[in-house]
């Protein structure tokens, strides 16, 4: 089975986390943490900074790895490194996604997450406090 390695950003701001809706491909309309493929020779941290610049037009700072999800899809196996991150500069622009929502921790279940992101959401919920601050 084909293997795909990606990095995803759990971008947080003012107690909310950014969720994006795919605008293309087999999983169009599914909700995910934005990100993309780790290129050969690239670290997962470098990949997420590059991918977010390409997809959302902002510079981020990855703060820490929240989880690495292993998920089997019908045609490939996905390894997804999920990083808690903040926006360092710029304003979010949807360059590849069709929609985005800033979700409070209690709203994380309000969108139809893609299968790999469901596990990541559960890990994220475990580290968020009721007021949306993150544990250090």
N, C-alpha and C positions, 0 to 999 in steps of 0.2 A: 504494500500500500504506500502511496506517495506520502511523504512527510513534509509539512509546512511549519516553519518557525516564524512567529510574529511577536511583536511587542505592542502593548496597548496602554494608553494613558487614562488613568482615573483622575482627571483634572478637577481640582476642587477650588472653589472660590466662595467666600462669604457663606460657608456652611452648606453649599450645594455642590453636586457633582455633575459633570457634563456627560450626557448620553447623546449619541448621534444615530441617525437613521440612514441605513445604507441606501444609496441611490442607484445601484447598478448590480449586476451579477446574479448568481443563483440565490443569494440571500437578500435580494432587494427588499426594502421596507422593514427588515429586521433591525432591532436596536442593538447597539454595541458601544463599547468604549472605543474611541478612535485609535487608529494605529495602522500597522502594516508589517510587511515582511522584513525580516532581518536579512540583510545582504551578506554574501560571503565576506569574511574578515571583519565584519561589523559587530560591535557589542550590542546587546539588547538595549542598553541605555542610549547609545548613539543612534540606534535605529528609531527609537521612539521620538527623539528630538527631531530627527530628519523628517519622519513621517508626519508629525503634527505640523511642522512648518509647511509641508507640501499640501496637507489636507485642510488645515484650518488657518494657515497664514499667521500663526503666532509662534513665539519662542517660549519653550517651557523649560522648567527645571525638574527633572525626576528627583523625588525626595527619597523614596524607598520602594523596594519590591514588596508588593502585597501578597502575591501568589503567582505560581506558574501552573497553569491549567493544561491538562492533557485531555484531548477530546477527539473521539472518532466520529467523523462525518462519513457519508456514504462513499465518497471518492478519495478521501485523504485523512491523515491523522494530523491534528493541529496541536502544536505546543505554543501556548500563549503566555508570555511574561507580562504581568500587569503591574504597572508602576503608579503609585500615588504621585501626582505632579501638580505644580502650580504654573500659572502663566507669568513669565518674566517680562514679556513685552508684546505689544500688538493687541488687536481686537479680533475675536473669532469671526472668521468668514467661512461659509460652507462652500468649499471648492470641489468637494467630491460627494458630500452627503446631501440628502434632500431635506432633512430637518434636524434640529437639535433642541434639547431641553436641559435646563439646569434643574436637577432634582434634589430635593431635600432627602435626607436619609429615609424618612418614612414614605417617600414617594418612589423609592427605587423599584418597587413592584408594580408601578403603574404603566410600564411599557413592556412590549413583547420582546424580551432579550433573546439574542441568538443563543444556541445551546452552550457554547463555551463560556459565554458571558454570564450565564445563570450562576455557575459555580463562582465566578469572580465576584459577582454581586453579593453572594452570601459571605465571602471572605471580607469584602469591604464593609458590609453591615456590622460585622463582628468588631471592627476597629473604630467605628464612628460612635461618638457620644450622642446622647439625645439632642444636644444643641448644635450638632454638626461639626464640632471641633474634632480634630484627630488626636489620637493618643500619640505621645512622643516615644 
